[in-house]
């Protein structure tokens, strides 16, 4: 008859083995597939964030790129994808990219009046691995934005309602007329 310490050791080994297989997957597991979902908007107030009068951009182009952490070599590049009439896009990705930094980048806007990428939201990071605690195959990312050449007249009221009383550029001029 087995001793309690042998049974405990066997049980512990079985648990570790099961956890390892669950975490890293079996050798015959299917390749990981992800869908990255996001949206592109026009920053109508030129403030580098969305407001209630920001507008979706239909036909904007984005692209997902992954680069290896260690040597910056490209590990994945999606085709360029256009946004829907609501400004939304979906990018399908196959493979686990645990050793890569993956970003969705703005490529271009079809709008002449709103085609300058915002500094803060010209690209957004996305995690494309299940080995970091994130489960599921859909990845929602922050929205990306282009800025209008000139702010809309109603921006001052919208920004005041949000608590931004005085918005000025680096020359001291009011940004929202």
C-alpha atoms as one frame of an Amber mdcrd trajectory, in Angstrom:
protein
   0.000   0.000   0.000   1.246   3.475  -0.895   2.232   5.858   1.848   0.285
   9.145   2.233   3.424  11.114   1.262   3.723   9.131  -2.015   0.056   9.737
  -2.808   0.470  13.454  -2.091   3.565  13.619  -4.305   1.783  11.786  -7.137
  -1.253  14.066  -6.817   0.976  17.171  -6.850   2.824  15.937  -9.971  -0.487
  15.247 -11.727  -1.783  18.738 -10.892   1.385  20.425 -12.178   1.285  18.364
 -15.362  -2.375  19.254 -15.954  -1.773  22.957 -15.343   1.153  23.012 -17.760
  -0.881  21.317 -20.481  -3.802  23.656 -19.895  -1.676  26.800 -19.866   0.534
  26.103 -22.840  -1.791  23.826 -24.788  -1.251  20.387 -26.135   1.101  19.727
 -29.025  -1.805  19.119 -31.394  -3.689  22.317 -30.430  -5.099  24.497 -33.187
  -3.236  27.732 -33.973  -4.519  30.755 -32.048  -6.932  32.982 -33.933  -7.814
  36.484 -32.814 -10.134  39.223 -34.014  -9.003  42.763 -33.202 -11.922  45.214
 -33.098 -11.628  48.989 -32.932 -12.967  52.273 -34.226 -11.562  55.374 -35.941
 -12.987  58.818 -35.198 -12.536  62.444 -36.209 -11.452  64.680 -33.319 -13.692
  67.613 -34.238 -12.398  69.768 -31.369  -8.649  69.220 -31.950  -8.134  68.183
 -28.311  -6.606  64.685 -28.808  -9.561  62.815 -27.237 -13.150  61.960 -28.109
 -16.026  64.247 -27.213 -19.750  63.880 -27.751 -19.399  65.645 -31.118 -16.534
  63.464 -32.421 -17.488  61.756 -35.672 -16.785  58.217 -36.922 -14.670  58.057
 -40.083 -15.917  55.744 -42.791 -13.197  54.426 -45.113 -10.257  55.207 -42.823
  -7.398  52.728 -43.231  -5.609  50.919 -40.386  -3.012  48.154 -40.233  -1.816
  45.814 -37.490   1.926  45.215 -37.114   3.833  43.040 -34.643   7.551  43.302
 -33.850   9.703  40.926 -31.823  10.599  42.249 -28.329  14.252  41.250 -28.624
  15.314  42.427 -32.072  12.432  44.553 -33.460  12.075  42.182 -36.432   8.616
  42.158 -37.988   6.677  39.037 -36.949   3.268  39.878 -38.449   1.714  42.506
 -40.683  -1.970  42.504 -41.578  -3.348  43.757 -44.859  -4.598  47.341 -44.725
  -8.202  47.355 -43.496 -10.863  50.037 -44.137 -13.418  51.124 -41.577 -17.178
  50.655 -41.935 -19.651  53.574 -42.149 -19.662  53.603 -38.319 -15.849  53.881
 -38.230 -15.374  50.288 -37.000 -12.798  47.787 -38.225 -11.978  44.133 -37.641
  -8.581  42.562 -38.221  -8.185  38.775 -38.182  -4.882  37.416 -36.875  -3.636
  33.824 -36.765  -0.894  32.713 -34.388   0.266  33.471 -30.879   2.428  36.593
 -30.665   3.656  36.304 -27.067   7.163  37.509 -27.968   5.946  40.523 -29.958
   4.645  44.031 -29.442   1.565  44.390 -31.651   0.052  47.757 -32.590  -2.855
  48.868 -34.742  -1.664  51.952 -36.660  -3.559  54.672 -38.485  -2.626  54.668
 -42.167  -4.884  57.286 -43.792  -8.172  59.119 -43.621 -10.381  59.738 -46.661
 -11.532  63.070 -45.217  -9.627  66.134 -46.411 -10.891  68.126 -43.415  -9.844
  65.474 -40.883  -6.687  63.632 -41.916  -3.956  64.535 -39.424  -3.370  61.653
 -36.962  -3.653  62.601 -33.298  -0.414  62.238 -31.361  -2.003  60.289 -28.516
  -4.148  57.959 -30.637  -2.215  57.315 -33.870  -1.530  53.737 -32.728  -2.807
  51.395 -30.058  -1.215  48.299 -28.463  -2.994  44.934 -28.499  -2.036  41.700
 -26.716  -2.203  38.678 -29.035  -1.431  35.740 -26.753  -3.330  33.665 -24.218
  -0.178  33.078 -22.178  -0.518  36.309 -20.212  -3.857  35.701 -18.538  -6.142
  37.161 -21.204  -8.626  34.615 -22.508 -10.910  34.635 -25.511 -10.252  35.337
 -29.148 -11.683  38.869 -29.452  -9.476  41.838 -28.570 -11.128  45.256 -28.251
  -8.718  48.176 -28.557  -8.909  51.885 -27.794 -10.253  54.109 -30.532  -7.866
  55.801 -32.942  -8.284  59.390 -34.087  -7.569  61.921 -36.791  -7.898  65.676
 -36.071  -9.920  68.253 -37.990  -7.937  71.118 -39.426 -10.161  73.576 -37.541
 -12.305  72.946 -34.468 -16.085  73.104 -34.788 -17.764  76.235 -33.350 -19.677
  74.202 -30.727 -16.448  72.786 -29.226 -16.115  75.571 -26.656 -19.528  74.734
 -25.202 -18.832  70.971 -25.257 -15.448  71.399 -23.556 -16.903  73.796 -20.970
 -19.574  71.187 -20.149 -16.741  68.664 -19.661 -14.903  70.991 -17.258 -12.299
  72.363 -19.672 -12.879  76.080 -19.193 -10.012  77.501 -21.161  -8.166  75.505
 -23.799  -5.179  77.299 -25.330  -2.378  76.237 -27.656   1.328  76.805 -26.999
   1.046  80.419 -28.268  -1.712  81.311 -25.816  -4.453  81.341 -28.451  -7.779
  79.752 -27.641  -8.060  76.424 -29.458 -11.841  76.113 -29.441 -13.358  79.339
 -30.820
